[in-house]
Amino acid sequence: MVDLPDDKILELSLKHNFWTWSAQARVNPIPVKKAKGVYFWDISGKRYLDFNSMVMCANIGHGDERVIQAIVQQAQELPFAGPQMATRPRALLGKLLAEVTPPGLTRFLYTLGGADANENAIKLARAFSGRQKILTRYRSYHGATYGAIAATGDPRRVAWEPGTMPGVVHFLDPYRYRSTFHRSNPNISEAEFCQDYLNHLEEIITYEGPQTIAAILLETVTGTNGVIIPPDGYLQGVRVLCNRYNILLIADEVMSGFGRTGRWFAVDHWGVVPDLMTMAKGLTSGYAPLGAVAMKTEIAEFFNDRVYEGGLTYNGHPISLAAAAAVIEVLREDHLVERAAETGQVMADMLAELKDRHPSIGDVRSIGLFGVVELVRNRQTKEPMAPFGRSSQEMANLKKFMLDHGVFVYTHWHTVLIIPPLIITPEQLTEGFSVLDEALAITDKASD
Ligand SMILES: Cc1ncc(COP(=O)(O)O)c(C=O)c1O
């Protein structure tokens, strides 16, 4: 590699790089130098505990030699082959994915990441069903490309509207803490709560015309919009509605897959098999870019004599496929899915304890190692610590405190997401939680 002194990394990156999701004059990147396990280090040697798995993707942790070696070996044997070629990692990964994904999902289309996985799932659903509309939820993120941002329900789509992909209709999420339907009866039973949101969805299906709807696309457990865990029965109920109206169910498991929730995929908690399932992030744990669409056999077979009109130069890149195969082997060998379930229990207890002690915490939720702290100015009114879709001084200060004290977290509006690598130990969790505990003094001061 061209030699570049460490102290040039930040300077040159700022000079020549155009940053995504950023006002260019306000970026403040960490000049990261190395990463190992649950930590990464900047060029000055400062260590950060990675409470966000970098971009919610480093499920197996950083710097795992087994994956690095798989990438090196693949680079030596065959660094690239076109998307129409059969290669060793393509053969191997499909077999492994068929073993870990829900039964009946037998064929896999490889993409470059999560957004284009969702776009391909939408295309497959539209072609297979002959229908156009896609129903997704308001509190969702499905990616930033033209189609995926249209499918996204959260405000990240707004800057590009109305010029995005047509045909998306949004509906409400079963978000108990801020449930629109249950402000006057918040203690309603889980079953009734669940049924109200299924009724809402069915009403939307009716208004839109079931014969026009190709698919319902949803994050099984909502990620950046607040780790919203569906009530028992919800996903099964959506599956029933899909069957009733002949609508395909697409589960976006980009963030919730590969052990994140303590099961291989979040759908496994509720025994629901979607027709299409999208994946990325944990699939390679970030070691190389890759996404995938898993599909039922009948959807793949629909294209036996029809051409699937879609594909990119780097679909099925051998290095990414080899990384993914190695990651799945690491997840299995080290029992990381089971470990995430166990450590997830420890994290749930820590979250509950934190909530007891901090008035600015309105709610905490987690499933496996997928957690969120929801910050409010007042527990009764639930006024969020930052307005919907925006940040606030308190949230910015909290994040700065965490970073200054060596804990890397993702804050989203009024929430702090806690999504560490699945290899994290209870002691390392405690390390991060004690910094969060101190940081919460900032938001507690703003809360009454
Ligand atoms: C649930 C979900 N779907 C899709 C995406 C898009 O993935 P990518 O950034 O790899 O395109 C993300 C990214 O955060 C995500 O969280």
The ligand as a MOL file (V3000), in Angstrom:
LIG
                    3D

  0  0  0     0  0            999 V3000
M  V30 BEGIN CTAB
M  V30 COUNTS 16 16 0 0 0
M  V30 BEGIN ATOM
M  V30 1 C -33.1010 -2.3030 8.4970 0
M  V30 2 C -32.1740 -1.7650 7.4450 0
M  V30 3 N -32.4350 -2.0130 6.1670 0
M  V30 4 C -31.6280 -1.5720 5.1960 0
M  V30 5 C -30.5060 -0.8340 5.4760 0
M  V30 6 C -29.6240 -0.3490 4.3680 0
M  V30 7 O -28.4480 -1.0600 4.3440 0
M  V30 8 P -27.1700 -0.4750 3.5570 0
M  V30 9 O -26.7220 0.7230 4.2990 0
M  V30 10 O -26.1940 -1.6250 3.5940 0
M  V30 11 O -27.6250 -0.1790 2.1730 0
M  V30 12 C -30.1880 -0.5620 6.8130 0
M  V30 13 C -28.9910 0.2390 7.1430 0
M  V30 14 O -28.8290 0.7580 8.2080 0
M  V30 15 C -31.0470 -1.0420 7.8180 0
M  V30 16 O -30.7960 -0.7870 9.1060 0
M  V30 END ATOM
M  V30 BEGIN BOND
M  V30 1 1 1 2
M  V30 2 1 2 3
M  V30 3 2 2 15
M  V30 4 2 3 4
M  V30 5 1 4 5
M  V30 6 1 5 6
M  V30 7 2 5 12
M  V30 8 1 6 7
M  V30 9 1 7 8
M  V30 10 2 8 9
M  V30 11 1 8 10
M  V30 12 1 8 11
M  V30 13 1 12 13
M  V30 14 1 12 15
M  V30 15 2 13 14
M  V30 16 1 15 16
M  V30 END BOND
M  V30 END CTAB
M  END
